[in-house]
Amino acid sequence: MIENKIETILEKKSKFTDVCTNCNNKIEKEELYYFEVGIKDHLHSIISRRFCLKCYSKFGEKKLLR
């Protein structure tokens, strides 16, 4: 079976209220958080993961995107 893997990075965004994928805490509108975007391929916003500043600071991008 061939696995389609999309390379991703985390990017800052704060337009809507959301929930952290890692800790399930609420991320308020206008609050700093990080969401996953594709490097070369488009990653649909429904499947991209979102991380609050606390989780990003604690674990870092590489560990969260494993």
SEFIZA-3560 file (N, C-alpha, C; in Angstrom, 3 decimals):
REM SEFIZA-3560
<numar><xx>0.840</xx><yy>-1.185</yy><zz>0.000</zz><atom>N</atom></numar>
<numar><xx>0.000</xx><yy>0.000</yy><zz>0.000</zz><atom>CA</atom></numar>
<numar><xx>0.888</xx><yy>1.252</yy><zz>0.000</zz><atom>C</atom></numar>
<numar><xx>0.595</xx><yy>2.181</yy><zz>-0.856</zz><atom>N</atom></numar>
<numar><xx>1.348</xx><yy>3.435</yy><zz>-0.944</zz><atom>CA</atom></numar>
<numar><xx>0.682</xx><yy>4.465</yy><zz>-0.037</zz><atom>C</atom></numar>
<numar><xx>1.488</xx><yy>5.075</yy><zz>0.826</zz><atom>N</atom></numar>
<numar><xx>0.966</xx><yy>6.079</yy><zz>1.739</zz><atom>CA</atom></numar>
<numar><xx>1.249</xx><yy>7.467</yy><zz>1.184</zz><atom>C</atom></numar>
<numar><xx>0.214</xx><yy>8.289</yy><zz>1.069</zz><atom>N</atom></numar>
<numar><xx>0.387</xx><yy>9.673</yy><zz>0.632</zz><atom>CA</atom></numar>
<numar><xx>0.738</xx><yy>10.508</yy><zz>1.845</zz><atom>C</atom></numar>
<numar><xx>1.931</xx><yy>11.073</yy><zz>1.873</zz><atom>N</atom></numar>
<numar><xx>2.367</xx><yy>11.882</yy><zz>3.004</zz><atom>CA</atom></numar>
<numar><xx>2.559</xx><yy>13.312</yy><zz>2.533</zz><atom>C</atom></numar>
<numar><xx>1.918</xx><yy>14.227</yy><zz>3.214</zz><atom>N</atom></numar>
<numar><xx>2.038</xx><yy>15.643</yy><zz>2.905</zz><atom>CA</atom></numar>
<numar><xx>2.963</xx><yy>16.270</yy><zz>3.945</zz><atom>C</atom></numar>
<numar><xx>4.039</xx><yy>16.921</yy><zz>3.480</zz><atom>N</atom></numar>
<numar><xx>4.930</xx><yy>17.624</yy><zz>4.399</zz><atom>CA</atom></numar>
<numar><xx>4.217</xx><yy>18.877</yy><zz>4.891</zz><atom>C</atom></numar>
<numar><xx>4.303</xx><yy>19.123</yy><zz>6.210</zz><atom>N</atom></numar>
<numar><xx>3.587</xx><yy>20.260</yy><zz>6.778</zz><atom>CA</atom></numar>
<numar><xx>4.483</xx><yy>21.084</yy><zz>7.696</zz><atom>C</atom></numar>
<numar><xx>4.048</xx><yy>22.306</yy><zz>7.970</zz><atom>N</atom></numar>
<numar><xx>4.665</xx><yy>23.189</yy><zz>8.956</zz><atom>CA</atom></numar>
<numar><xx>3.535</xx><yy>23.812</yy><zz>9.765</zz><atom>C</atom></numar>
<numar><xx>3.876</xx><yy>24.501</yy><zz>10.835</zz><atom>N</atom></numar>
<numar><xx>2.877</xx><yy>25.218</yy><zz>11.624</zz><atom>CA</atom></numar>
<numar><xx>2.977</xx><yy>26.708</yy><zz>11.330</zz><atom>C</atom></numar>
<numar><xx>1.828</xx><yy>27.340</yy><zz>11.233</zz><atom>N</atom></numar>
<numar><xx>1.770</xx><yy>28.761</yy><zz>10.918</zz><atom>CA</atom></numar>
<numar><xx>0.810</xx><yy>29.443</yy><zz>11.892</zz><atom>C</atom></numar>
<numar><xx>1.105</xx><yy>30.686</yy><zz>12.283</zz><atom>N</atom></numar>
<numar><xx>0.244</xx><yy>31.426</yy><zz>13.205</zz><atom>CA</atom></numar>
<numar><xx>-1.046</xx><yy>31.858</yy><zz>12.522</zz><atom>C</atom></numar>
<numar><xx>-2.144</xx><yy>31.796</yy><zz>13.267</zz><atom>N</atom></numar>
<numar><xx>-3.422</xx><yy>32.246</yy><zz>12.735</zz><atom>CA</atom></numar>
<numar><xx>-4.370</xx><yy>32.513</yy><zz>13.903</zz><atom>C</atom></numar>
<numar><xx>-5.227</xx><yy>33.500</yy><zz>13.794</zz><atom>N</atom></numar>
<numar><xx>-6.155</xx><yy>33.781</yy><zz>14.889</zz><atom>CA</atom></numar>
<numar><xx>-7.419</xx><yy>34.494</yy><zz>14.422</zz><atom>C</atom></numar>
<numar><xx>-8.181</xx><yy>33.843</yy><zz>13.572</zz><atom>N</atom></numar>
<numar><xx>-9.403</xx><yy>34.472</yy><zz>13.051</zz><atom>CA</atom></numar>
<numar><xx>-10.676</xx><yy>33.964</yy><zz>13.727</zz><atom>C</atom></numar>
<numar><xx>-10.685</xx><yy>32.707</yy><zz>14.162</zz><atom>N</atom></numar>
<numar><xx>-11.893</xx><yy>32.107</yy><zz>14.708</zz><atom>CA</atom></numar>
<numar><xx>-11.606</xx><yy>31.396</yy><zz>16.028</zz><atom>C</atom></numar>
<numar><xx>-12.634</xx><yy>31.171</yy><zz>16.821</zz><atom>N</atom></numar>
<numar><xx>-12.516</xx><yy>30.366</yy><zz>18.028</zz><atom>CA</atom></numar>
<numar><xx>-12.321</xx><yy>28.922</yy><zz>17.598</zz><atom>C</atom></numar>
<numar><xx>-11.415</xx><yy>28.205</yy><zz>18.271</zz><atom>N</atom></numar>
<numar><xx>-11.099</xx><yy>26.829</yy><zz>17.895</zz><atom>CA</atom></numar>
<numar><xx>-10.717</xx><yy>26.028</yy><zz>19.128</zz><atom>C</atom></numar>
<numar><xx>-10.287</xx><yy>24.781</yy><zz>18.932</zz><atom>N</atom></numar>
<numar><xx>-9.887</xx><yy>23.899</yy><zz>20.029</zz><atom>CA</atom></numar>
<numar><xx>-8.512</xx><yy>23.320</yy><zz>19.706</zz><atom>C</atom></numar>
<numar><xx>-7.638</xx><yy>23.252</yy><zz>20.705</zz><atom>N</atom></numar>
<numar><xx>-6.302</xx><yy>22.688</yy><zz>20.524</zz><atom>CA</atom></numar>
<numar><xx>-6.408</xx><yy>21.185</yy><zz>20.285</zz><atom>C</atom></numar>
<numar><xx>-5.754</xx><yy>20.698</yy><zz>19.251</zz><atom>N</atom></numar>
<numar><xx>-5.750</xx><yy>19.278</yy><zz>18.911</zz><atom>CA</atom></numar>
<numar><xx>-5.057</xx><yy>18.458</yy><zz>19.983</zz><atom>C</atom></numar>
<numar><xx>-4.078</xx><yy>19.033</yy><zz>20.641</zz><atom>N</atom></numar>
<numar><xx>-3.282</xx><yy>18.297</yy><zz>21.629</zz><atom>CA</atom></numar>
<numar><xx>-3.950</xx><yy>18.219</yy><zz>23.005</zz><atom>C</atom></numar>
<numar><xx>-4.417</xx><yy>19.349</yy><zz>23.537</zz><atom>N</atom></numar>
<numar><xx>-4.938</xx><yy>19.381</yy><zz>24.910</zz><atom>CA</atom></numar>
<numar><xx>-6.445</xx><yy>19.622</yy><zz>25.001</zz><atom>C</atom></numar>
<numar><xx>-7.103</xx><yy>19.880</yy><zz>23.884</zz><atom>N</atom></numar>
<numar><xx>-8.548</xx><yy>20.135</yy><zz>23.817</zz><atom>CA</atom></numar>
<numar><xx>-9.006</xx><yy>21.407</yy><zz>24.533</zz><atom>C</atom></numar>
<numar><xx>-8.091</xx><yy>22.309</yy><zz>24.868</zz><atom>N</atom></numar>
<numar><xx>-8.477</xx><yy>23.587</yy><zz>25.459</zz><atom>CA</atom></numar>
<numar><xx>-8.971</xx><yy>24.525</yy><zz>24.369</zz><atom>C</atom></numar>
<numar><xx>-9.898</xx><yy>25.395</yy><zz>24.735</zz><atom>N</atom></numar>
<numar><xx>-10.473</xx><yy>26.351</yy><zz>23.800</zz><atom>CA</atom></numar>
<numar><xx>-9.450</xx><yy>27.419</yy><zz>23.425</zz><atom>C</atom></numar>
<numar><xx>-9.369</xx><yy>27.734</yy><zz>22.141</zz><atom>N</atom></numar>
<numar><xx>-8.523</xx><yy>28.810</yy><zz>21.639</zz><atom>CA</atom></numar>
<numar><xx>-9.472</xx><yy>29.929</yy><zz>21.211</zz><atom>C</atom></numar>
<numar><xx>-9.392</xx><yy>31.048</yy><zz>21.888</zz><atom>N</atom></numar>
<numar><xx>-10.300</xx><yy>32.163</yy><zz>21.619</zz><atom>CA</atom></numar>
<numar><xx>-9.919</xx><yy>32.912</yy><zz>20.342</zz><atom>C</atom></numar>
<numar><xx>-10.907</xx><yy>33.586</yy><zz>19.766</zz><atom>N</atom></numar>
<numar><xx>-10.676</xx><yy>34.448</yy><zz>18.610</zz><atom>CA</atom></numar>
<numar><xx>-9.667</xx><yy>35.521</yy><zz>19.006</zz><atom>C</atom></numar>
<numar><xx>-8.757</xx><yy>35.854</yy><zz>18.107</zz><atom>N</atom></numar>
<numar><xx>-7.693</xx><yy>36.844</yy><zz>18.315</zz><atom>CA</atom></numar>
<numar><xx>-6.566</xx><yy>36.332</yy><zz>19.214</zz><atom>C</atom></numar>
<numar><xx>-6.656</xx><yy>35.094</yy><zz>19.709</zz><atom>N</atom></numar>
<numar><xx>-5.585</xx><yy>34.520</yy><zz>20.519</zz><atom>CA</atom></numar>
<numar><xx>-4.561</xx><yy>33.871</yy><zz>19.583</zz><atom>C</atom></numar>
<numar><xx>-3.294</xx><yy>33.937</yy><zz>19.953</zz><atom>N</atom></numar>
<numar><xx>-2.250</xx><yy>33.335</yy><zz>19.140</zz><atom>CA</atom></numar>
<numar><xx>-2.324</xx><yy>31.819</yy><zz>19.235</zz><atom>C</atom></numar>
<numar><xx>-2.350</xx><yy>31.139</yy><zz>18.089</zz><atom>N</atom></numar>
<numar><xx>-2.244</xx><yy>29.688</yy><zz>18.044</zz><atom>CA</atom></numar>
<numar><xx>-1.622</xx><yy>29.287</yy><zz>16.726</zz><atom>C</atom></numar>
<numar><xx>-1.321</xx><yy>28.017</yy><zz>16.569</zz><atom>N</atom></numar>
<numar><xx>-0.632</xx><yy>27.537</yy><zz>15.380</zz><atom>CA</atom></numar>
<numar><xx>-1.482</xx><yy>26.491</yy><zz>14.680</zz><atom>C</atom></numar>
<numar><xx>-1.567</xx><yy>26.579</yy><zz>13.363</zz><atom>N</atom></numar>
<numar><xx>-2.286</xx><yy>25.561</yy><zz>12.611</zz><atom>CA</atom></numar>
<numar><xx>-1.377</xx><yy>24.982</yy><zz>11.539</zz><atom>C</atom></numar>
<numar><xx>-1.672</xx><yy>23.761</yy><zz>11.163</zz><atom>N</atom></numar>
<numar><xx>-0.855</xx><yy>23.001</yy><zz>10.225</zz><atom>CA</atom></numar>
<numar><xx>-1.187</xx><yy>23.386</yy><zz>8.787</zz><atom>C</atom></numar>
<numar><xx>-0.164</xx><yy>23.658</yy><zz>8.004</zz><atom>N</atom></numar>
<numar><xx>-0.333</xx><yy>23.952</yy><zz>6.577</zz><atom>CA</atom></numar>
<numar><xx>0.645</xx><yy>23.104</yy><zz>5.779</zz><atom>C</atom></numar>
<numar><xx>0.291</xx><yy>22.772</yy><zz>4.548</zz><atom>N</atom></numar>
<numar><xx>1.166</xx><yy>21.987</yy><zz>3.689</zz><atom>CA</atom></numar>
<numar><xx>2.313</xx><yy>22.816</yy><zz>3.144</zz><atom>C</atom></numar>
<numar><xx>3.479</xx><yy>22.198</yy><zz>2.991</zz><atom>N</atom></numar>
<numar><xx>4.644</xx><yy>22.898</yy><zz>2.440</zz><atom>CA</atom></numar>
<numar><xx>4.536</xx><yy>22.993</yy><zz>0.922</zz><atom>C</atom></numar>
<numar><xx>4.299</xx><yy>21.863</yy><zz>0.264</zz><atom>N</atom></numar>
<numar><xx>4.188</xx><yy>21.844</yy><zz>-1.199</zz><atom>CA</atom></numar>
<numar><xx>2.763</xx><yy>21.556</yy><zz>-1.662</zz><atom>C</atom></numar>
<numar><xx>2.011</xx><yy>20.817</yy><zz>-0.866</zz><atom>N</atom></numar>
<numar><xx>0.644</xx><yy>20.434</yy><zz>-1.213</zz><atom>CA</atom></numar>
<numar><xx>-0.348</xx><yy>21.155</yy><zz>-0.319</zz><atom>C</atom></numar>
<numar><xx>-1.563</xx><yy>21.337</yy><zz>-0.823</zz><atom>N</atom></numar>
<numar><xx>-2.622</xx><yy>21.971</yy><zz>-0.042</zz><atom>CA</atom></numar>
<numar><xx>-3.132</xx><yy>20.988</yy><zz>1.011</zz><atom>C</atom></numar>
<numar><xx>-3.244</xx><yy>21.442</yy><zz>2.241</zz><atom>N</atom></numar>
<numar><xx>-3.807</xx><yy>20.652</yy><zz>3.327</zz><atom>CA</atom></numar>
<numar><xx>-5.116</xx><yy>21.314</yy><zz>3.712</zz><atom>C</atom></numar>
<numar><xx>-6.230</xx><yy>20.638</yy><zz>3.490</zz><atom>N</atom></numar>
<numar><xx>-7.540</xx><yy>21.222</yy><zz>3.739</zz><atom>CA</atom></numar>
<numar><xx>-7.689</xx><yy>21.606</yy><zz>5.201</zz><atom>C</atom></numar>
<numar><xx>-8.299</xx><yy>22.739</yy><zz>5.470</zz><atom>N</atom></numar>
<numar><xx>-8.409</xx><yy>23.253</yy><zz>6.841</zz><atom>CA</atom></numar>
<numar><xx>-9.192</xx><yy>22.342</yy><zz>7.777</zz><atom>C</atom></numar>
<numar><xx>-10.045</xx><yy>21.484</yy><zz>7.241</zz><atom>N</atom></numar>
<numar><xx>-10.810</xx><yy>20.569</yy><zz>8.089</zz><atom>CA</atom></numar>
<numar><xx>-9.907</xx><yy>19.493</yy><zz>8.695</zz><atom>C</atom></numar>
<numar><xx>-8.877</xx><yy>19.063</yy><zz>7.961</zz><atom>N</atom></numar>
<numar><xx>-8.002</xx><yy>18.012</yy><zz>8.492</zz><atom>CA</atom></numar>
<numar><xx>-6.727</xx><yy>18.551</yy><zz>9.130</zz><atom>C</atom></numar>
<numar><xx>-6.452</xx><yy>19.837</yy><zz>8.979</zz><atom>N</atom></numar>
<numar><xx>-5.246</xx><yy>20.407</yy><zz>9.596</zz><atom>CA</atom></numar>
<numar><xx>-5.425</xx><yy>20.472</yy><zz>11.110</zz><atom>C</atom></numar>
<numar><xx>-4.328</xx><yy>20.272</yy><zz>11.817</zz><atom>N</atom></numar>
<numar><xx>-4.358</xx><yy>20.289</yy><zz>13.278</zz><atom>CA</atom></numar>
<numar><xx>-4.053</xx><yy>21.688</yy><zz>13.781</zz><atom>C</atom></numar>
<numar><xx>-4.643</xx><yy>22.037</yy><zz>14.930</zz><atom>N</atom></numar>
<numar><xx>-4.431</xx><yy>23.336</yy><zz>15.557</zz><atom>CA</atom></numar>
<numar><xx>-3.848</xx><yy>23.127</yy><zz>16.949</zz><atom>C</atom></numar>
<numar><xx>-2.907</xx><yy>23.998</yy><zz>17.327</zz><atom>N</atom></numar>
<numar><xx>-2.251</xx><yy>23.872</yy><zz>18.617</zz><atom>CA</atom></numar>
<numar><xx>-2.218</xx><yy>25.223</yy><zz>19.316</zz><atom>C</atom></numar>
<numar><xx>-2.549</xx><yy>25.221</yy><zz>20.613</zz><atom>N</atom></numar>
<numar><xx>-2.507</xx><yy>26.454</yy><zz>21.396</zz><atom>CA</atom></numar>
<numar><xx>-1.054</xx><yy>26.846</yy><zz>21.660</zz><atom>C</atom></numar>
<numar><xx>-0.851</xx><yy>28.083</yy><zz>22.067</zz><atom>N</atom></numar>
<numar><xx>0.490</xx><yy>28.587</yy><zz>22.340</zz><atom>CA</atom></numar>
<numar><xx>1.164</xx><yy>27.794</yy><zz>23.456</zz><atom>C</atom></numar>
<numar><xx>0.389</xx><yy>27.381</yy><zz>24.464</zz><atom>N</atom></numar>
<numar><xx>0.948</xx><yy>26.619</yy><zz>25.590</zz><atom>CA</atom></numar>
<numar><xx>1.541</xx><yy>25.288</yy><zz>25.115</zz><atom>C</atom></numar>
<numar><xx>0.819</xx><yy>24.536</yy><zz>24.288</zz><atom>N</atom></numar>
<numar><xx>1.315</xx><yy>23.260</yy><zz>23.762</zz><atom>CA</atom></numar>
<numar><xx>2.491</xx><yy>23.478</yy><zz>22.817</zz><atom>C</atom></numar>
<numar><xx>2.408</xx><yy>24.513</yy><zz>21.985</zz><atom>N</atom></numar>
<numar><xx>3.499</xx><yy>24.808</yy><zz>21.056</zz><atom>CA</atom></numar>
<numar><xx>4.774</xx><yy>25.144</yy><zz>21.829</zz><atom>C</atom></numar>
<numar><xx>4.644</xx><yy>25.952</yy><zz>22.879</zz><atom>N</atom></numar>
<numar><xx>5.799</xx><yy>26.333</yy><zz>23.691</zz><atom>CA</atom></numar>
<numar><xx>6.388</xx><yy>25.140</yy><zz>24.432</zz><atom>C</atom></numar>
<numar><xx>5.513</xx><yy>24.259</yy><zz>24.902</zz><atom>N</atom></numar>
<numar><xx>5.950</xx><yy>23.104</yy><zz>25.689</zz><atom>CA</atom></numar>
<numar><xx>6.613</xx><yy>22.027</yy><zz>24.834</zz><atom>C</atom></numar>
<numar><xx>6.026</xx><yy>21.711</yy><zz>23.670</zz><atom>N</atom></numar>
<numar><xx>6.486</xx><yy>20.579</yy><zz>22.855</zz><atom>CA</atom></numar>
<numar><xx>7.268</xx><yy>20.973</yy><zz>21.617</zz><atom>C</atom></numar>
<numar><xx>6.967</xx><yy>22.117</yy><zz>21.022</zz><atom>N</atom></numar>
<numar><xx>7.646</xx><yy>22.547</yy><zz>19.798</zz><atom>CA</atom></numar>
<numar><xx>7.029</xx><yy>21.923</yy><zz>18.556</zz><atom>C</atom></numar>
<numar><xx>7.332</xx><yy>22.515</yy><zz>17.428</zz><atom>N</atom></numar>
<numar><xx>6.738</xx><yy>22.126</yy><zz>16.150</zz><atom>CA</atom></numar>
<numar><xx>7.026</xx><yy>20.686</yy><zz>15.760</zz><atom>C</atom></numar>
<numar><xx>8.287</xx><yy>20.266</yy><zz>15.866</zz><atom>N</atom></numar>
<numar><xx>8.662</xx><yy>18.913</yy><zz>15.398</zz><atom>CA</atom></numar>
<numar><xx>7.936</xx><yy>17.823</yy><zz>16.160</zz><atom>C</atom></numar>
<numar><xx>7.802</xx><yy>17.965</yy><zz>17.469</zz><atom>N</atom></numar>
<numar><xx>7.137</xx><yy>16.930</yy><zz>18.268</zz><atom>CA</atom></numar>
<numar><xx>5.622</xx><yy>16.919</yy><zz>18.002</zz><atom>C</atom></numar>
<numar><xx>5.014</xx><yy>18.090</yy><zz>17.857</zz><atom>N</atom></numar>
<numar><xx>3.577</xx><yy>18.155</yy><zz>17.614</zz><atom>CA</atom></numar>
<numar><xx>3.202</xx><yy>17.606</yy><zz>16.240</zz><atom>C</atom></numar>
<numar><xx>4.084</xx><yy>17.736</yy><zz>15.262</zz><atom>N</atom></numar>
<numar><xx>3.760</xx><yy>17.287</yy><zz>13.907</zz><atom>CA</atom></numar>
<numar><xx>4.171</xx><yy>15.836</yy><zz>13.631</zz><atom>C</atom></numar>
<numar><xx>4.609</xx><yy>15.118</yy><zz>14.626</zz><atom>N</atom></numar>
<numar><xx>4.942</xx><yy>13.709</yy><zz>14.421</zz><atom>CA</atom></numar>
<numar><xx>3.758</xx><yy>12.892</yy><zz>14.074</zz><atom>C</atom></numar>
//
